[in-house]
Amino acid sequence: MSLHTLTIQQLREKLRQGEVSAREATQAMLDRINAVDGKIKAYLWLNPEDALSQADTIDRSGIAKDGKPLGGIPIAIKDVINVEGQPCTCASKILNGYVSVYDAFVIKRLRESGALLLGRTNMDEFAMGSSTENSSWDVTRNPWDFDRIPGGSSGGSAAAVAADEAIAALGSDTGGSIRQPAAVCGCVGLKPTYGRVSRYGLVAFASSLDQIGPLTKTAADAALMLGVLAGHDASDSTSVPQPVPDYTAPLDRGIKGLRVGLPKEYFIEGMDREVETAVRSAIQQLQSLGAEVVEISLPHTDYAVAVYYLIATAEASANLARFDGVRYGLRVAGKDPIEMYGKTRGTGFGPEVKRRIILGTYALSAGYYDAYYLRAQKVRTLIRRDFEKAFVKCDVIVTPTSPTAAFKFGEKTEDPLQMYLSDIFTISLNLAGNCGVSIPCGFTSNPKLPIGLQVLGKPFGEEIILRVAHAYEQATDWRKQRPNL
Amino acid sequence: MPEDTSKIDVAYVAYLARMRLSVAEMAKMSAQLQEILSYVAKLNEIDVSNVEPTAHATPLSNVLRKDEARPSVDTKKILKNAPDSARDLFIVPKIVE
């Protein structure tokens, strides 16, 4: 029996019935990882003994049989979320050797729900990038084509789920870092509403945008995971004290009469023809399921990338000031603290992180603050209002997740601006703070590469976007197509 | 937004960021930053004179808690990750003569 191919729901059923133990499920994952990860390199760190001992604890406790939502389910964690006793490097040399001293809020939640923490997945350094090429450690390959990127920054998590090396994974999304890799690897990626999931224990990149979310094989699994992750946490002052609904119960209610908005600004030149065709036929599918399509406008879309790269870099330059060689991570000696900071940071950070720290520092520096950071925050208000107005006319918004399928390694590394523009469809959502999910909606023909459909919702509208995703998934069989490994 | 972005003093900004860059890094970054800054200059097209800035997207402000002592992570555990420490303190190069 190939346990590694199962969804959370399927594996959970087997664990509950006592058909398989958590140890057997974990061993199946380890065997799968052993067989394929040499080629894909989704994981940065994995300790089989640790994973099996977590599994044994779960088996002894009987937690998998007593109805805990994730009892015995092995989950991969992006290397930016702290798990006590495991390394956390953010794929950066500056955190080489760092071992977490506490569990992130979401990790506590996963443990309480019976999940086991399988290992650490690769990413762009400090979550800055769209291809995982900015990792200081490893090149993660797209399971569908080894010459291509797995997306980013949660590229390791997406590749692990797509290659059946994890039943599900956690990622973080600041400008599309869950949705875009999910789209190009062919899995489901959910960015919850800002404030829905606590970031306590997530290494901060851009605090006004960062959000943790799940990468899964199905929309129903994403709903199940969100129910575990969501909720108020006093340790994150942006965490919103709003009740957590049952996200799985309404999934089968269908989408009859639901208004699906198509933003005209998203169907633009530069979008790959096959991506457009796949997204348009997905929209027809939604119509045939009873949804009503309305044209909407998000007029400030064209400014989102510019706003994002000022706000995200400004916040990153402040957040990453903590990596100074004093308390943790790399230290390069200097005759005084200033020299030590400069050498440590100059040695420890990779090129993209340095570029963003410089851009952010510049945008915040005396004489430029109003012109760059403040102006960007004002345009951010206009982008938020676009969404508010659009959601009067519709219940969800549907777009492509990424303008193209997975691109080749090295294609955009020398041109940062081109790399930034590949996030054009995902970035606005983080600026507005709303929720969004990417689901598979087809493939390019030659080579065969996954295409993602993005469903955007109102703040705290996860229930509805997951219902749309689930309805579409039930009506199509994209998810059943797996990479040939 | 400043029109002339041709002279970004990368060395000075790197000093502000406390991050040493090589001459080659600075040259490459200077060119790339100019390209990025001329792209973001498109924000000048919009009239924002009557628009309030958005700092973040939550409807919350001034989230406070009682100022009470509570247990935290053990000092010894934290110092295991420190590059240099002694007597429960971080050791750094001399700051004042």
Interface residues (C-beta under 8 A of the other chain):
Chain A: G97 Y98 V99 V101 Y102 Y194 G195 S207 S208 A234 S237 T238 V240 H300 D302 Y303 V305 A306 V307 Y309 L310 S317 A321 D324 G325 V326 R327 Y328 G329 L330 R331 A333 G334 K335 D336 P337 I338 E339 M340 Y341 G342 K343 R345 G346 T347 F349 P351 K354 R355 I357 I358 L359 T361 Y362 S365 Y368 A371 Y372 L374 R375 A376 Q377 K378 V379 R380 T381 L382 R384 P416 L417 Y420 L431 A432 G433 N434 P459
Chain B: M1 P2 I8 V10 V13 A14 Y15 L16 A17 R18 M19 R20 L21 S22 E25 M29 Q32 L33 E35 I36 Y39 V40 K42 L43 N44 I46 V48 V51 E52 P53 T54 A55 H56 A57 T58 P59 L60 V63 R65 V73 K77 I78 K80 N81 A82 P83 D84 F90 V92 P93 K94 I95
